[in-house]
Amino acid sequence: MPGRVSMLPETARRKVHETEQRLDHWDAYIRSVYVTILVIMAYLLGYEFDLIGPIHGGVAVVGALWAAATVLSVYKDDRVATRESFFSTMGSTFLGVAVALVYLFWFPPHMWGLALMIILAMLISQAVGLADRGRQVVSALLIIVIFSHLNAANPWINAAMRTAEVLIGAGVGLLGGYFGEKLPGLDKRKP
């Protein structure tokens, strides 16, 4: 491989070298495995939760994936950033739920009404200090609207299920951020 690398332009050789340097640390491997474990834990917890839920047994995989994806949104490399991310994620979820319920109860199911609610969600998220989480607010809004159109359950149940799934994933991410700082071998070179 060294012979092939020397044939690359200088910038590409530098990128290959930088990548080799990053992968030469235990940190990259430990964090990869650790984050994977957190995602799988949230997935399994979300799946089990959805199986006991009142209406979502058939789509438990989707709820489990929602919980698993939330871990990736919350988990950060240190506990302070993780804690801040946890509260931002939960705040944006609650805001998305509120906007979704307003749409589902007071607007006819039409694309223009949904577009108006997306704009409103983005503006409210900026007004309450969640501007960097506006897309997450809209994601919560859309997933609740999608589930409400896929089944005949009360929108409150759909909103509660999605909120619980986010709480499961955010909780796993929060715990992962607290325990992740204590992992052995982080930021240390291999012998």
Backbone as ProteinMPNN parsed JSONL, in Angstrom:
{"seq_chain_A": "MPGRVSMLPETARRKVHETEQRLDHWDAYIRSVYVTILVIMAYLLGYEFDLIGPIHGGVAVVGALWAAATVLSVYKDDRVATRESFFSTMGSTFLGVAVALVYLFWFPPHMWGLALMIILAMLISQAVGLADRGRQVVSALLIIVIFSHLNAANPWINAAMRTAEVLIGAGVGLLGGYFGEKLPGLDKRKP", "coords_chain_A": {"N_chain_A": [[0.806, -1.199, 0.0], [2.008, 1.301, 0.676], [3.398, 2.0, -1.65], [1.366, 2.619, -3.443], [0.204, 4.83, -2.231], [2.149, 6.785, -2.53], [1.83, 7.546, -5.125], [-0.278, 9.237, -5.203], [-1.64, 12.607, -5.255], [-0.187, 15.326, -3.344], [-1.974, 16.495, -1.423], [-3.846, 14.448, -1.106], [-2.18, 12.429, -0.109], [-1.539, 13.54, 2.353], [-4.054, 13.519, 3.575], [-4.502, 10.745, 3.745], [-2.419, 10.083, 5.473], [-3.183, 11.583, 7.766], [-5.564, 10.267, 8.378], [-4.612, 7.705, 8.954], [-3.181, 8.358, 11.262], [-5.256, 9.127, 13.001], [-6.625, 6.712, 13.252], [-4.774, 5.266, 14.544], [-5.033, 5.507, 17.19], [-6.385, 4.145, 20.181], [-8.727, 5.216, 20.932], [-10.468, 5.716, 18.725], [-11.398, 3.166, 18.032], [-12.495, 2.182, 20.425], [-14.487, 4.104, 20.958], [-16.106, 3.729, 18.695], [-17.12, 1.122, 19.055], [-18.344, 1.506, 21.529], [-20.348, 3.499, 21.025], [-21.871, 2.049, 19.216], [-22.841, 0.019, 20.894], [-24.428, 1.574, 22.617], [-26.381, 2.509, 20.808], [-27.589, 0.094, 20.033], [-28.584, -0.751, 22.506], [-30.521, 1.266, 23.008], [-32.184, 0.787, 20.833], [-33.149, -1.835, 21.405], [-34.441, -1.377, 23.874], [-36.353, 0.532, 23.05], [-37.774, -1.033, 21.226], [-38.848, -3.077, 22.856], [-40.416, -1.454, 24.502], [-42.278, -0.445, 22.646], [-43.608, -2.792, 21.976], [-45.182, -3.251, 24.193], [-46.77, -1.09, 24.052], [-49.908, 0.582, 23.397], [-50.785, 0.552, 20.676], [-48.774, 0.166, 18.832], [-47.459, -2.263, 18.321], [-47.111, -3.636, 15.874], [-45.434, -1.978, 14.453], [-43.123, -1.743, 15.837], [-40.451, -1.764, 15.225], [-39.953, 0.637, 13.906], [-40.356, 2.546, 15.924], [-38.343, 1.686, 17.623], [-36.102, 2.23, 16.091], [-36.309, 4.993, 16.043], [-35.769, 5.593, 18.717], [-33.126, 4.624, 18.797], [-31.852, 6.31, 16.935], [-32.02, 8.681, 18.302], [-30.125, 8.436, 20.319], [-27.777, 8.977, 18.936], [-28.09, 11.642, 18.483], [-27.98, 12.739, 21.024], [-25.729, 11.733, 22.514], [-22.5, 12.774, 23.329], [-18.96, 13.514, 23.427], [-18.245, 14.277, 26.0], [-19.483, 14.697, 29.357], [-20.742, 17.157, 30.005], [-21.421, 18.378, 27.544], [-23.056, 16.34, 26.615], [-25.144, 16.368, 28.494], [-26.228, 18.933, 28.0], [-27.054, 18.509, 25.372], [-28.951, 16.514, 25.79], [-31.032, 17.916, 27.153], [-31.66, 19.84, 25.203], [-32.517, 18.16, 23.142], [-34.776, 16.935, 24.304], [-36.331, 19.221, 24.783], [-36.746, 20.137, 22.139], [-38.162, 17.988, 21.173], [-40.535, 18.045, 22.729], [-41.542, 20.489, 21.83], [-41.918, 19.9, 19.094], [-43.864, 17.899, 19.351], [-45.981, 19.393, 20.445], [-46.556, 21.185, 18.334], [-47.24, 19.339, 16.368], [-49.559, 18.198, 17.467], [-51.26, 20.416, 17.489], [-51.511, 20.8, 14.728], [-52.706, 18.293, 13.99], [-55.143, 18.316, 15.383], [-56.443, 20.748, 14.765], [-56.148, 21.496, 12.112], [-56.966, 20.842, 8.703], [-56.052, 17.736, 7.124], [-53.798, 18.464, 5.035], [-51.333, 19.252, 2.603], [-50.525, 21.963, 2.487], [-51.307, 23.01, 4.925], [-49.657, 21.505, 6.587], [-47.193, 22.422, 5.677], [-47.326, 25.061, 6.549], [-47.291, 24.598, 9.31], [-44.745, 23.518, 9.616], [-43.143, 25.716, 9.012], [-43.978, 27.371, 11.11], [-43.09, 25.812, 13.293], [-40.298, 25.928, 12.932], [-39.871, 28.692, 13.261], [-40.79, 29.113, 15.909], [-38.982, 27.481, 17.275], [-36.65, 28.932, 16.912], [-37.335, 31.243, 18.272], [-37.545, 30.384, 20.936], [-34.993, 29.708, 21.559], [-33.964, 27.365, 20.492], [-32.784, 27.218, 18.017], [-30.713, 25.817, 16.713], [-31.73, 23.316, 16.849], [-33.954, 23.188, 15.302], [-34.519, 21.592, 13.044], [-34.765, 19.149, 14.266], [-37.054, 19.557, 15.755], [-38.908, 19.736, 13.685], [-38.603, 17.162, 12.671], [-39.688, 15.596, 14.765], [-42.307, 16.552, 14.689], [-43.068, 15.683, 12.085], [-42.795, 12.857, 12.225], [-44.727, 12.175, 14.095], [-47.038, 13.061, 12.796], [-46.945, 11.387, 10.552], [-47.228, 8.798, 11.739], [-49.757, 9.172, 12.822], [-51.318, 9.318, 10.575], [-50.936, 6.801, 9.55], [-52.176, 5.016, 11.253], [-55.241, 4.561, 13.033], [-55.284, 5.569, 15.553], [-55.675, 7.712, 18.394], [-54.252, 10.946, 18.166], [-52.927, 11.791, 20.495], [-51.982, 9.466, 21.65], [-50.141, 8.589, 19.721], [-48.342, 10.745, 19.859], [-47.499, 10.511, 22.527], [-46.24, 8.014, 22.466], [-44.105, 8.466, 20.641], [-42.728, 10.458, 22.032], [-41.969, 9.047, 24.324], [-40.252, 7.183, 23.153], [-38.199, 8.851, 22.257], [-37.354, 9.786, 24.724], [-36.367, 7.408, 25.822], [-34.168, 6.858, 24.081], [-32.73, 9.254, 24.441], [-32.185, 9.094, 27.152], [-30.517, 6.822, 27.262], [-28.408, 7.825, 25.731], [-27.617, 9.957, 27.387], [-26.773, 8.624, 29.752], [-24.761, 7.161, 28.542], [-23.003, 9.222, 27.816], [-22.153, 10.084, 30.328], [-20.909, 7.79, 31.418], [-19.133, 7.267, 29.412], [-16.946, 8.972, 29.528], [-15.282, 7.748, 31.264], [-14.164, 5.545, 30.09], [-11.593, 3.134, 29.615], [-8.41, 3.718, 28.099], [-8.993, 5.764, 26.32], [-8.027, 8.243, 24.056], [-5.374, 7.477, 24.158], [-2.319, 6.268, 22.879], [-1.755, 3.282, 20.982], [0.339, 0.6, 22.226]], "CA_chain_A": [[0.0, 0.0, 0.0], [2.8, 2.524, 0.667], [3.733, 2.352, -3.028], [0.176, 3.23, -4.052], [-0.014, 6.137, -1.616], [3.113, 7.752, -3.063], [1.384, 7.973, -6.449], [-1.361, 10.196, -5.017], [-1.221, 13.999, -5.079], [0.251, 15.672, -1.993], [-3.102, 16.676, -0.501], [-4.427, 13.129, -0.837], [-1.242, 11.718, 0.766], [-1.706, 14.101, 3.695], [-5.32, 13.013, 4.123], [-4.274, 9.342, 4.097], [-1.574, 10.088, 6.667], [-4.001, 12.05, 8.896], [-6.504, 9.189, 8.705], [-3.835, 6.666, 9.629], [-2.861, 8.844, 12.605], [-6.475, 9.062, 13.829], [-6.962, 5.313, 13.506], [-3.694, 4.676, 15.319], [-5.402, 5.684, 18.594], [-7.416, 3.236, 20.675], [-9.943, 5.999, 21.08], [-11.361, 5.534, 17.578], [-12.008, 1.836, 18.085], [-13.313, 2.081, 21.631], [-15.683, 4.931, 20.77], [-16.966, 3.094, 17.687], [-17.805, 0.0, 19.703], [-19.172, 2.048, 22.603], [-21.526, 4.13, 20.437], [-22.685, 0.96, 18.669], [-23.521, -0.613, 22.03], [-25.476, 2.494, 23.06], [-27.445, 2.507, 19.804], [-28.297, -1.186, 20.125], [-29.346, -0.733, 23.768], [-31.705, 2.104, 22.813], [-33.045, 0.073, 19.895], [-33.813, -2.929, 22.109], [-35.374, -0.797, 24.84], [-37.455, 1.115, 22.29], [-38.555, -2.127, 20.648], [-39.626, -3.683, 23.942], [-41.43, -0.485, 24.912], [-43.329, -0.387, 21.631], [-44.398, -4.023, 22.017], [-46.191, -3.136, 25.249], [-47.586, 0.087, 23.762], [-51.287, 0.257, 23.071], [-51.143, 0.413, 19.258], [-47.632, 0.143, 17.927], [-46.769, -3.541, 18.284], [-46.763, -3.989, 14.502], [-44.403, -1.089, 13.913], [-42.162, -1.543, 16.925], [-39.129, -1.523, 14.644], [-39.826, 2.066, 13.609], [-40.153, 3.217, 17.209], [-37.016, 1.309, 18.118], [-35.129, 3.008, 15.309], [-36.423, 6.378, 16.505], [-35.007, 5.64, 19.973], [-31.713, 4.428, 18.467], [-31.349, 7.532, 16.288], [-31.935, 9.725, 19.324], [-28.833, 8.281, 20.996], [-26.763, 9.665, 18.132], [-28.308, 13.076, 18.643], [-27.69, 13.167, 22.398], [-24.397, 11.348, 23.007], [-21.327, 13.584, 22.977], [-17.744, 12.953, 24.007], [-18.085, 14.593, 27.421], [-20.77, 14.715, 30.052], [-21.384, 18.476, 29.969], [-22.03, 18.511, 26.222], [-24.128, 15.349, 26.547], [-26.266, 16.872, 29.3], [-26.838, 20.027, 27.244], [-27.71, 17.908, 24.224], [-30.139, 15.82, 26.307], [-32.105, 18.883, 27.404], [-32.051, 20.411, 23.912], [-33.28, 17.145, 22.415], [-36.099, 16.795, 24.924], [-37.072, 20.461, 24.514], [-37.174, 20.163, 20.74], [-39.192, 16.951, 21.02], [-41.786, 18.563, 23.284], [-42.035, 21.517, 20.919], [-42.418, 19.2, 17.911], [-45.11, 17.238, 19.749], [-47.016, 20.416, 20.586], [-46.934, 21.669, 17.002], [-47.914, 18.225, 15.684], [-50.914, 18.069, 18.003], [-52.034, 21.554, 16.971], [-51.831, 20.475, 13.335], [-53.605, 17.145, 13.883], [-56.467, 18.594, 15.941], [-57.108, 21.953, 14.287], [-55.938, 21.769, 10.691], [-57.31, 19.711, 7.84], [-54.845, 17.039, 6.653], [-53.45, 18.954, 3.701], [-49.905, 19.592, 2.509], [-50.277, 23.383, 2.768], [-51.401, 23.169, 6.376], [-48.43, 20.941, 7.152], [-46.108, 23.356, 5.352], [-47.468, 26.186, 7.475], [-46.866, 24.148, 10.634], [-43.279, 23.375, 9.589], [-42.615, 27.084, 9.129], [-44.253, 27.797, 12.48], [-42.185, 25.067, 14.181], [-38.946, 26.485, 12.791], [-39.853, 30.028, 13.865], [-40.907, 28.979, 17.371], [-37.726, 26.934, 17.799], [-35.692, 30.04, 16.975], [-37.776, 32.194, 19.295], [-37.317, 29.856, 22.285], [-33.578, 29.403, 21.754], [-33.613, 26.048, 19.974], [-32.563, 27.4, 16.579], [-29.87, 24.755, 16.198], [-32.508, 22.073, 16.912], [-35.182, 23.375, 14.531], [-34.769, 20.41, 12.201], [-35.211, 18.086, 15.15], [-38.446, 19.888, 16.058], [-39.677, 19.346, 12.503], [-38.584, 15.69, 12.605], [-40.682, 15.097, 15.725], [-43.599, 16.908, 14.112], [-43.377, 14.825, 10.94], [-42.949, 11.446, 12.594], [-46.028, 12.045, 14.756], [-48.058, 13.189, 11.752], [-46.9, 10.161, 9.744], [-47.844, 7.713, 12.496], [-51.177, 9.445, 12.988], [-51.98, 8.995, 9.31], [-50.804, 5.369, 9.287], [-53.11, 4.247, 12.068], [-56.417, 5.33, 13.44], [-55.202, 5.883, 16.982], [-55.736, 9.095, 18.821], [-52.942, 11.603, 18.056], [-52.274, 11.863, 21.799], [-51.249, 8.205, 21.849], [-48.971, 8.647, 18.844], [-47.4, 11.722, 20.414], [-46.922, 9.953, 23.75], [-45.316, 6.936, 22.082], [-42.893, 9.057, 20.058], [-42.012, 11.144, 23.104], [-41.35, 8.021, 25.166], [-39.116, 6.616, 22.403], [-37.11, 9.833, 22.314], [-36.855, 9.775, 26.103], [-35.55, 6.197, 25.96], [-32.897, 7.075, 23.384], [-32.002, 10.353, 25.082], [-31.687, 8.584, 28.437], [-29.357, 5.968, 26.981], [-27.327, 8.721, 25.316], [-27.158, 10.699, 28.566], [-25.969, 7.694, 30.565], [-23.554, 6.858, 27.772], [-22.092, 10.358, 27.925], [-21.576, 10.105, 31.67], [-19.991, 6.668, 31.598], [-18.153, 7.267, 28.32], [-15.725, 9.686, 29.915], [-14.462, 6.88, 32.112], [-13.676, 4.368, 29.357], [-10.13, 3.026, 29.616], [-7.706, 3.764, 26.826], [-9.369, 6.853, 25.434], [-6.992, 9.217, 23.702], [-4.037, 6.963, 24.411], [-1.773, 5.544, 21.736], [-1.519, 1.861, 21.142], [1.753, 0.355, 22.513]], "C_chain_A": [[0.85, 1.264, 0.0], [3.173, 2.962, -0.754], [2.581, 3.046, -3.722], [-0.067, 4.626, -3.507], [0.925, 7.172, -2.217], [2.713, 8.24, -4.45], [0.262, 9.003, -6.368], [-0.82, 11.612, -4.95], [-0.917, 14.285, -3.606], [-0.914, 15.819, -1.022], [-3.745, 15.34, -0.159], [-3.508, 12.326, 0.086], [-1.364, 12.224, 2.196], [-2.98, 13.588, 4.346], [-5.179, 11.551, 4.545], [-3.452, 9.261, 5.375], [-2.368, 10.522, 7.909], [-4.984, 10.969, 9.329], [-5.787, 8.062, 9.423], [-3.515, 7.083, 11.059], [-4.077, 8.755, 13.525], [-6.816, 7.624, 14.18], [-5.877, 4.589, 14.287], [-3.958, 4.82, 16.819], [-6.466, 4.653, 18.96], [-8.757, 3.93, 20.728], [-10.927, 5.743, 19.943], [-12.094, 4.206, 17.655], [-12.931, 1.688, 19.29], [-14.598, 2.883, 21.463], [-16.635, 4.304, 19.758], [-17.769, 1.956, 18.295], [-18.775, 0.525, 20.76], [-20.457, 2.674, 22.061], [-22.453, 3.067, 19.835], [-23.468, 0.258, 19.772], [-24.666, 0.275, 22.524], [-26.661, 2.485, 22.095], [-28.263, 1.22, 19.891], [-29.118, -1.265, 21.413], [-30.631, 0.076, 23.6], [-32.695, 1.428, 21.867], [-33.835, -1.018, 20.626], [-34.821, -2.41, 23.139], [-36.589, -0.187, 24.141], [-38.365, 0.054, 21.697], [-39.436, -2.769, 21.712], [-40.729, -2.743, 24.422], [-42.585, -0.473, 23.915], [-44.169, -1.659, 21.586], [-45.474, -3.969, 23.098], [-47.099, -1.941, 25.027], [-48.96, -0.3, 23.249], [-51.568, 0.006, 21.585], [-49.972, 0.102, 18.347], [-46.882, -1.176, 17.86], [-46.309, -3.919, 16.885], [-45.663, -3.141, 13.908], [-43.358, -0.786, 14.98], [-40.768, -1.251, 16.397], [-38.924, -0.037, 14.376], [-39.595, 2.856, 14.893], [-38.786, 2.923, 17.796], [-35.931, 2.078, 17.375], [-35.143, 4.48, 15.705], [-35.648, 6.555, 17.811], [-33.515, 5.529, 19.698], [-31.114, 5.676, 17.834], [-31.19, 8.664, 17.291], [-30.63, 9.638, 20.102], [-27.77, 9.076, 20.252], [-26.895, 11.18, 18.226], [-27.843, 13.57, 20.005], [-26.245, 12.913, 22.808], [-23.311, 12.265, 22.446], [-20.122, 13.002, 23.715], [-17.501, 13.319, 25.466], [-19.451, 14.821, 28.049], [-21.462, 16.065, 30.007], [-22.101, 18.674, 28.638], [-23.193, 17.532, 26.063], [-25.348, 15.833, 27.315], [-26.988, 18.004, 28.57], [-27.619, 19.493, 26.052], [-28.985, 17.175, 24.633], [-31.293, 16.805, 26.473], [-32.566, 19.559, 26.114], [-32.906, 19.432, 23.115], [-34.678, 16.992, 22.997], [-36.942, 18.044, 24.685], [-37.583, 20.518, 23.088], [-38.236, 19.103, 20.474], [-40.528, 17.45, 21.544], [-42.388, 19.639, 22.386], [-42.61, 20.881, 19.651], [-43.736, 18.504, 18.179], [-46.241, 18.261, 19.822], [-47.496, 20.912, 19.229], [-47.676, 20.579, 16.234], [-49.355, 18.092, 16.175], [-51.808, 19.225, 17.544], [-52.453, 21.261, 15.529], [-52.883, 19.373, 13.249], [-55.012, 17.434, 14.398], [-57.186, 19.763, 15.277], [-56.903, 22.275, 12.821], [-56.401, 20.574, 9.867], [-56.023, 19.062, 7.311], [-54.52, 17.389, 5.2], [-51.985, 19.405, 3.71], [-49.636, 21.054, 2.857], [-50.403, 23.685, 4.257], [-50.157, 22.64, 7.068], [-47.238, 21.859, 6.879], [-46.139, 24.564, 6.284], [-46.975, 25.809, 8.87], [-45.342, 23.951, 10.697], [-42.624, 24.74, 9.738], [-42.792, 27.584, 10.56], [-43.312, 27.112, 13.467], [-40.768, 25.63, 14.12], [-38.858, 27.865, 13.453], [-39.934, 29.966, 15.392], [-39.604, 28.442, 17.953], [-36.648, 28.009, 17.866], [-36.047, 31.005, 18.099], [-37.486, 31.705, 20.713], [-35.872, 29.412, 22.516], [-33.155, 28.021, 21.3], [-33.329, 26.104, 18.474], [-31.722, 26.284, 15.976], [-30.584, 23.408, 16.202], [-33.818, 22.179, 16.119], [-35.523, 22.182, 13.654], [-35.244, 19.238, 13.044], [-36.666, 18.312, 15.57], [-39.33, 19.422, 14.906], [-39.696, 17.824, 12.352], [-39.619, 15.094, 13.546], [-42.093, 15.365, 15.204], [-43.989, 15.928, 13.008], [-43.596, 13.372, 11.334], [-44.289, 11.224, 13.294], [-47.159, 12.154, 13.734], [-48.101, 11.923, 10.899], [-47.583, 9.015, 10.48], [-49.341, 7.929, 12.674], [-51.951, 9.166, 11.706], [-51.922, 7.502, 8.997], [-51.752, 4.515, 10.124], [-54.204, 5.167, 12.586], [-56.388, 5.73, 14.912], [-55.295, 7.391, 17.211], [-54.344, 9.724, 18.695], [-52.199, 11.719, 19.379], [-51.446, 10.609, 22.055], [-49.997, 8.182, 20.982], [-47.915, 9.595, 19.397], [-46.726, 11.177, 21.669], [-45.915, 8.852, 23.434], [-44.013, 7.512, 21.528], [-42.079, 9.767, 21.124], [-41.301, 10.141, 24.0], [-40.145, 7.398, 24.458], [-37.924, 7.564, 22.406], [-36.516, 9.861, 23.716], [-35.976, 8.552, 26.359], [-34.177, 6.413, 25.316], [-32.061, 8.171, 24.024], [-31.43, 9.915, 26.419], [-30.474, 7.693, 28.263], [-28.165, 6.831, 26.569], [-26.747, 9.503, 26.475], [-26.3, 9.814, 29.453], [-24.667, 7.341, 29.849], [-22.533, 7.978, 27.837], [-21.416, 10.432, 29.284], [-20.564, 8.984, 31.869], [-18.89, 6.649, 30.548], [-16.87, 7.992, 28.649], [-14.765, 8.782, 30.682], [-13.919, 5.647, 31.387], [-12.152, 4.305, 29.382], [-9.578, 3.132, 28.193], [-8.078, 4.905, 25.915], [-8.221, 7.844, 25.28], [-5.583, 8.754, 24.054], [-3.587, 6.18, 23.187], [-1.62, 4.059, 22.046], [-0.024, 1.648, 21.424], [2.498, -0.098, 21.281]], "O_chain_A": [[0.45, 2.242, -0.631], [3.256, 4.159, -1.031], [2.796, 3.968, -4.509], [-0.499, 5.513, -4.243], [0.533, 8.325, -2.397], [3.223, 9.264, -4.904], [-0.107, 9.584, -7.389], [0.35, 11.805, -4.619], [-1.357, 13.545, -2.727], [-0.844, 15.313, 0.099], [-4.15, 15.132, 0.984], [-3.991, 11.617, 0.969], [-1.302, 11.44, 3.143], [-2.987, 13.259, 5.532], [-5.687, 11.162, 5.597], [-3.755, 8.462, 6.26], [-2.247, 9.912, 8.971], [-5.21, 10.779, 10.525], [-6.304, 7.52, 10.4], [-3.57, 6.258, 11.971], [-3.956, 8.36, 14.685], [-7.253, 7.349, 15.298], [-6.043, 3.425, 14.65], [-3.187, 4.31, 17.633], [-7.337, 4.331, 18.152], [-9.802, 3.295, 20.584], [-12.12, 5.571, 20.196], [-13.29, 4.139, 17.37], [-14.023, 1.131, 19.178], [-15.681, 2.396, 21.788], [-17.85, 4.346, 19.948], [-18.973, 1.849, 18.064], [-19.901, 0.038, 20.869], [-21.54, 2.408, 22.583], [-23.675, 3.176, 19.935], [-24.643, -0.061, 19.59], [-25.754, -0.223, 22.817], [-27.814, 2.456, 22.525], [-29.492, 1.258, 19.83], [-30.23, -1.793, 21.405], [-31.706, -0.371, 24.001], [-33.905, 1.492, 22.08], [-35.053, -1.109, 20.478], [-35.923, -2.944, 23.258], [-37.722, -0.369, 24.588], [-39.584, 0.22, 21.667], [-40.629, -2.98, 21.494], [-41.842, -3.181, 24.714], [-43.749, -0.49, 24.316], [-45.335, -1.607, 21.195], [-46.543, -4.561, 22.95], [-48.095, -1.784, 25.733], [-49.145, -1.398, 22.723], [-52.523, -0.704, 21.269], [-50.183, -0.203, 17.174], [-45.751, -1.2, 17.376], [-45.219, -4.47, 16.726], [-45.02, -3.555, 12.943], [-42.783, 0.302, 15.012], [-39.986, -0.564, 17.054], [-37.832, 0.488, 14.597], [-38.734, 3.734, 14.94], [-38.15, 3.794, 18.389], [-34.954, 2.524, 17.977], [-34.101, 5.136, 15.702], [-34.951, 7.554, 17.991], [-32.719, 6.254, 20.294], [-29.991, 6.06, 18.16], [-30.313, 9.513, 17.136], [-30.083, 10.665, 20.504], [-26.958, 9.768, 20.867], [-25.915, 11.907, 18.063], [-27.363, 14.697, 20.126], [-25.604, 13.789, 23.388], [-23.23, 12.493, 21.239], [-20.268, 12.096, 24.535], [-16.632, 12.728, 26.108], [-20.435, 15.098, 27.364], [-22.692, 16.106, 29.972], [-23.259, 19.09, 28.61], [-24.203, 17.863, 25.443], [-26.472, 15.716, 26.826], [-28.218, 18.032, 28.527], [-28.716, 19.967, 25.758], [-29.983, 17.209, 23.913], [-32.399, 16.56, 25.991], [-33.758, 19.822, 25.955], [-33.893, 19.821, 22.49], [-35.657, 16.928, 22.254], [-38.138, 17.939, 24.415], [-38.727, 20.906, 22.851], [-39.116, 19.303, 19.637], [-41.551, 17.294, 20.876], [-43.605, 19.691, 22.204], [-43.676, 21.284, 19.186], [-44.63, 18.514, 17.333], [-47.335, 18.016, 19.314], [-48.699, 21.043, 19.0], [-48.639, 20.869, 15.524], [-50.268, 17.895, 15.373], [-52.985, 19.02, 17.247], [-53.612, 21.453, 15.161], [-53.855, 19.51, 12.507], [-55.978, 16.856, 13.9], [-58.416, 19.776, 15.227], [-57.454, 23.264, 12.337], [-56.246, 19.427, 10.286], [-55.027, 19.748, 7.079], [-54.921, 16.69, 4.27], [-51.481, 19.883, 4.726], [-48.61, 21.354, 3.468], [-49.676, 24.528, 4.785], [-49.66, 23.245, 8.018], [-46.382, 22.05, 7.743], [-45.097, 25.027, 6.749], [-46.318, 26.61, 9.536], [-44.731, 24.197, 11.737], [-41.669, 24.901, 10.497], [-41.87, 28.149, 11.148], [-42.792, 27.758, 14.378], [-40.116, 25.788, 15.152], [-37.875, 28.166, 14.129], [-39.22, 30.693, 16.083], [-39.166, 28.897, 19.009], [-35.82, 27.999, 18.777], [-35.168, 31.52, 18.79], [-37.211, 32.514, 21.6], [-35.562, 28.81, 23.544], [-32.087, 27.547, 21.688], [-33.604, 25.147, 17.749], [-31.982, 25.848, 14.855], [-30.085, 22.45, 15.611], [-34.695, 21.328, 16.265], [-36.689, 21.806, 13.536], [-36.042, 18.422, 12.581], [-37.422, 17.353, 15.721], [-40.367, 18.795, 15.119], [-40.711, 17.26, 11.943], [-40.35, 14.181, 13.163], [-42.964, 14.498, 15.276], [-45.104, 15.405, 12.997], [-44.505, 12.725, 10.814], [-44.919, 10.183, 13.101], [-48.135, 11.407, 13.811], [-49.182, 11.441, 10.561], [-48.429, 8.331, 9.905], [-50.11, 6.968, 12.675], [-53.129, 8.813, 11.762], [-52.765, 6.991, 8.261], [-52.089, 3.399, 9.728], [-54.081, 6.391, 12.565], [-57.398, 6.188, 15.445], [-55.025, 8.203, 16.326], [-53.354, 9.1, 19.078], [-50.969, 11.743, 19.393], [-50.348, 10.68, 22.608], [-48.92, 7.804, 21.445], [-46.726, 9.275, 19.398], [-45.522, 11.357, 21.857], [-44.86, 8.77, 24.063], [-42.93, 7.077, 21.919], [-40.851, 9.682, 21.116], [-40.155, 10.361, 24.392], [-39.129, 7.117, 25.095], [-36.778, 7.133, 22.54], [-35.299, 9.95, 23.872], [-34.955, 8.652, 27.038], [-33.148, 6.173, 25.946], [-30.841, 8.048, 24.141], [-30.323, 10.31, 26.786], [-29.512, 7.791, 29.024], [-27.041, 6.592, 27.01], [-25.534, 9.698, 26.552], [-25.212, 10.218, 29.863], [-23.61, 7.237, 30.471], [-21.331, 7.721, 27.904], [-20.246, 10.8, 29.383], [-19.488, 9.204, 32.424], [-17.825, 6.074, 30.776], [-15.814, 7.664, 28.108], [-13.563, 9.043, 30.729], [-13.281, 4.797, 32.009], [-11.49, 5.325, 29.189], [-10.202, 2.693, 27.227], [-7.525, 5.011, 24.82], [-7.551, 8.218, 26.243], [-4.691, 9.583, 24.23], [-4.391, 5.508, 22.54], [-1.394, 3.647, 23.183], [0.804, 2.413, 20.931], [3.702, -0.349, 21.345]]}, "name": "protein", "num_of_chains": 1, "seq": "MPGRVSMLPETARRKVHETEQRLDHWDAYIRSVYVTILVIMAYLLGYEFDLIGPIHGGVAVVGALWAAATVLSVYKDDRVATRESFFSTMGSTFLGVAVALVYLFWFPPHMWGLALMIILAMLISQAVGLADRGRQVVSALLIIVIFSHLNAANPWINAAMRTAEVLIGAGVGLLGGYFGEKLPGLDKRKP"}
